[in-house]
Amino acid sequence: MFKKLLASVGIGSAQVDARLAKDSLMPGEMVTGEVHISGGDISQEIDEIYMYVITHYERETNDTKVKEDCILLKHRLSERFVLQPKEQKAIPFSFRLPYETPLTMGRQPVYLRTGLDIKNAVDPGDSDFIEVLPHPLMSKVLEAVKEIGFHMYKVDCEYNRQLGRTYPFVQEFEFRPNGKYRSRLEELEVVFFLRENECEVLLQVDKRARGLLGAFEEAFNLDERYVRFRISNADLSRSTSEIAHSIDQLIDRASR
């Protein structure tokens, strides 16, 4: 009885450890590995083993920005089973990282949370941070924007119910102009909507205020214009300069 009581509060109970095949991934890539479970001092009934993919985003509430967690995916690894004392068990897993997973640029975290669901017990868990790298389609666009004459200065995930699709936020890549757009634009924001074979790109062109009319437009956010375009896997064979030229024409028209 005493051992059962200790196990229910997490002393001498089961332990879990997720071991990833690799911890640097791209959105849409398969996450693979094994979950290693070590039995405690008594047998325990495991209802399920689960793995969450989690990130967070910022939301403005009462003029204050707060961070909110977002579960991108919950993946179930096993059915109910009984773990015997000191038993060692390894369960393989494989699932696709959601295409809308934010990149871990700046201080944006993405991590996997693995846990055992045990009735009447403190569920043991394990957290593993991963690096999320740009998909090749995203890299093409980011490199092209830099080639036009912009430098990235900020990346963050912001609450946005209008633009957010699967999740209530979007990741914004914010650029400032260095070259010919320095006198015309305050900034350029890039948002990606990645899918299996293509990526929809949203550009928010923020024009620099000029005179009384410019101040009026800025006050009512009329100085911001949106441009959408798509890039597919077929575009990966195009040069960065060619893609940069196409994007440059879109920005030029939107900033007039």
N, C-alpha and C positions, 0 to 999 in steps of 0.2 A: 504493500500500500504506500509506503514512504517513497519508494522509487517511482511509483506512478505519479505521485504528487509532484516530485521533483521534475519529472519529465514534462508535466503539464505546464510548468513555468519556464521550461527551456533549459533546465540543468540536467545533463546526462541524456538529452534527447537527440533526435536525428540531426545531422548536419548536411548542408547542400553546397555544392561548388560547381559553377558552370565554367566549362573550359571551351573557349572558342577556337575554331580552326585558324581564324585571323580576326584581328580587331580593327582593321582599316577596311572600310567597305564603301561602295557607292549606293545611292538610292536605287532600288530595284534589284540589287544583288542578293544572292542567297546567303543567309546566315546559317552556318553549320557548326557543329561541335558536339560535346557530350556533357550531360549533367551527371556528376558523381555524387552519390548519396551514401552516407555512412550511418549505420544504425547506432542507436544509443544503448542505454543499459537495459531497456525493456523493448518488447515488440510494440510497434505502433502502426495503426491503420492510417495509411496515406490516402486521402480522398482524391487528390490530383496533384500533379506537378504543373506549374504554369510559368510562363515567361512573358513579361511585359517589355515593350519598347517604349521608353518614356523620354520626353523632352519638356521644356517649359517655354512660355511666351510671356510678354509683358502686356498688361491691360491697365488703362488709365481709369481710376476710380476716385471721384472727388478731388481732382487735380493732383492725384498721387499715383505713380506707377507701381503696380504690384506684380509679382511673378506668380503665374498659375501653371500647375503641372498639366500635361496633356499626355494621355495614353494613346500612342499611335497604333499599337497592336497588342492583342493578348493572344498568345499561342499556348494551347494545351498540349502537354507532352505525354501524359499517361492517364490511364484509367485508375480506379481504386485498387490498391494492393496493400499487403501487410509487410512491413519491414521488420525483419527479425533482429534481435540484439546483435550488435557488431557486424551486421551484414553489410557488404560492400556491393553497390549496384551502379552500373553506368548505363545511362539511357541516351542514345543519340538523338539529335534534333536537327531539323532543317526547315527553314521558312524564308520567305522573301521579305527583305527590308522594304517597307512601303515606299513607293515612288515619291511621295510628298514628305519624306523624312528630311528635316532641315540639315544643312551642312554644318559641321562643327567648326565654323570659322568664327573668329573673335572669341567670345567666351560662351558660345552656345553649346550646352551639353546635350548629349544623347547617350542614354545608357540602357542596359538590359537588366531587368530585375527578375530574378529567378526565385521561386519559393515553393515550399511544400505546404499543402492545405491539410492540417491535422486538426481533427475535432477536439475541442476542450484543451487546446494547447497553444502556446505561443509559436506561431508559424516561423520556422527557420527560413532565412532568405540570404541571397547573395546578389550584389550589384556589380556590374562590370561596365565601365565607360568604354564607348567605341568612338573611333574617328570616322566621320562621314565625309568622303571626298566628293568633289564635283563629278557628275556624270559627264562623259565626253561632249555631249550636246551643250551642257551648261558651260563647260570650259571654253568651247568655241566662242560662245557669246561673250563671256567675260573677257577673254583675250581680245576680241574684236572691239569691244567698248574701250578698252585701254588703248588700243592702237589708234582709235579716233582722237584721243587726247583727253581721256578722263582718268582720274585716279580714285580708287576705292578708299573710303574713309570710315565706313561704318557698315556693319552687318548685324541685323537683329530680327527677332521674331515678334511681330506685333499682332494684337487682337484685331481682327477685321472680318466681320460677319459678311460684308458685301463681297469681298474678294476671296475669302477663305472658302474652300470647297469641302473636302472630306473633314477638315479640322477647322476650328474657329480662328485661325491665324494664318498669316503669310510671312515668309521670310523675305525681308527687304535688303537688297544690296544697294547701298547709297554711294553715288559717285559725285565728285566735283570736277568741273572743267578746268583743263590746263591750257588748251589751245584756242582755236577759233571761237569756241562757244563761251569763253570766259566772260565776255561782255554781254552775252545774251541769256545765259542760264545760271540759276543759283545752284541747281543740282539735277542729277538724273537718278531715278530709282528704277531698279530692275527686279522683277518678280518672275519666278519660273513656275510653270505648271507642267511637270514632267510626267510623261506616260511611257508605255513600253517602247514605242518606235518613234516618238516625236516629243517635242517640247514646245508648248505655247509660251511665249514671252510677252510680258506686259512692261512697257516703258512708261514711266511717269516723268514727263518733261516739265520741270519747274522753271518758268521764265523769270528773269530778273526784272524787278519793278522799275518802271521808268515814268517819272512825272506823276501828276495827279491821277491820271487814268491807270497807270501801273499800280499805284498805291491802292486804288479802289479794287482793282482785280485781285491784288494780293490779299486784301482784307476779306474778300469773299471766296478765296481759293479759285478764282477764275483764271489765275496764272498757271494752273496745272492742266496739262493736256495728256491724254492717254493714247498710246500707240500699241497695237497688238500685231504680232507676227508669229509664224510657226517655223520651226527648224526640225528637220527629220534626219533619220540615220543616213539618208542619201546625201545630206549636206556635209557629212564628215569628210568627204573626199574633196570638198571645196577648200580653197586656201583661206586663211584667216583674213587676209587683205580683201578678198572678194566679199566675204560676209560683212566685214567692217564697212565697205563701201555701201552695201545695201542698207545697213543700219544707219549710217551717216545720212543717207538721203531721207530716211524716215524722220530722224531727229531734226534735220534742217527744215523740213516742211512744217513740223509741229512747233518749232520755235520761232516762226515768223510772226 
